[in-house]
Amino acid sequence: MLYYLALFLERNFHPPGFGVFQYITFRSAAAAITSLLISFIFGPMIIRMMKKHQIGEQAKKELQQIGNHVSKAGTPTMGGFIVLISILIPTLLWANILNWYVILIFITTLWLGIVGFLDDYLKVVKKKSKGLIGRYKIVGQVAIGLVLGGIIYYFPQLFSSNFDLYNTLTTVPFSKNLNFDWGFLFIPGVILILTATSNAVNLTDGLDGLSIGTVGIVSLAFALIAYFSGNATFAKYLNIIHLVGSGELTVFAAAMGGAALGFLWFNSYPAQIFMGDTGSLALGGAVGGLAILLKKEFLLPILGGVFFAETISVILQVSYFKYTKKKYGEGRRLFLIAPLHHHFERKGMNESKIVTRFYIIAILLAIITMATFKVR
């Protein structure tokens, strides 16, 4: 909204300096700063509100013998509200809100935030231990996947005049002149990616600051990718698909990075608040949505390698347990406990050290991701 106000004033009254609002770099920086300010202003208010209404994390039986998880019971949760307003408000203020890339990533993030809120509400307020029934959560994830995939597949003209030439394509890492065409599998692929990424970030949200800090690193990498993809000169130099208008996603990704830093202020060890599914599902959907809109789906296992490893650890643990129970009569485990971060906790590693090392790995993976554009 500020973007359009500034354009109106600049075109009609020509105030000095207002031309800077046309630059994505300026608006992205402004969005990141706005996100931080919103987090710092509203964060303490939301924490106090959650404490007042006794909306706190419930103790998990499987984690009672690990670290200090027992003491975390009662810590305010549903802090995803802080994350959501810190992303969505700056996006409305600083991005081109008529741009379809922005519209779709906004709707995807908000929708999955609502799904996560329903899960948190049922668990924390209504005291239903399982929260939102799994199949209903899947329905919510599939529904937004159908909307996102369907619009890209059937209405490419909404994005640009030539978007239909590459609406189902995606970049293949380490390959200079090869793009993969999803074809008629595009919509199922979008559904799979959104469901997988939202659940992956949710699985990673088990230690103070782990998920939100990793998302912050990933979002900053996506900010660069969005800027390169939307800039004809950079896209040609890197030999990637030039997506006209996708540069506006830089503003969203920058807001996401600012929101991650802002929430980390309260979520770092020892956490004052947890983000719950309200935040983790929304952020996971945003990560998946950015990859889909920027045609970088195959980069997710690299850039989101921490989330990928956490998810794989759970899949392997469950599969191996079922296999050994069927073959030997008793279930055996590959890891002491899954997801992966709890395995290291059970081995005696300090929570803060695990989080810091996962951050280091996430930064290395982000660097490798950016390197794939030239190592081709």
Secondary structure, DSSP 8 states (H G I E B T S, - for coil): -HHHHHHHHHHHT--TTGGGGG-HHHHHHHHHHHHHHHHHHHHHHHHHHHHHTT-B----GGGTTSTTGGGGTT-B--THHHHHHHHHHHHHHHS-TTSHHHHHHHHHHHHHHHHHHHHHIIIIIS--TT-S-HHHHHHHHHHHHHHHHHHHHH-GGGT-TTGGGTTTEEE-TT-SS-EEE-GGGHHHHHHHHHHHHHHHHHHHTTSTTHHHHHHHHHHHHHHHHHHHHH-HHHHHHHT----TTGGGHHHHHHHHHHHHHHHHHHHSSS-S---HHHHHHHHHHHHHHHHHHTT-GGGHHHHTHHHHHHHHHHHHHHHHHHHHHHHHSS---SSSSSSHHHHHHHTT--HHHHHHHHHHHHHHHHHHHHHTTT--
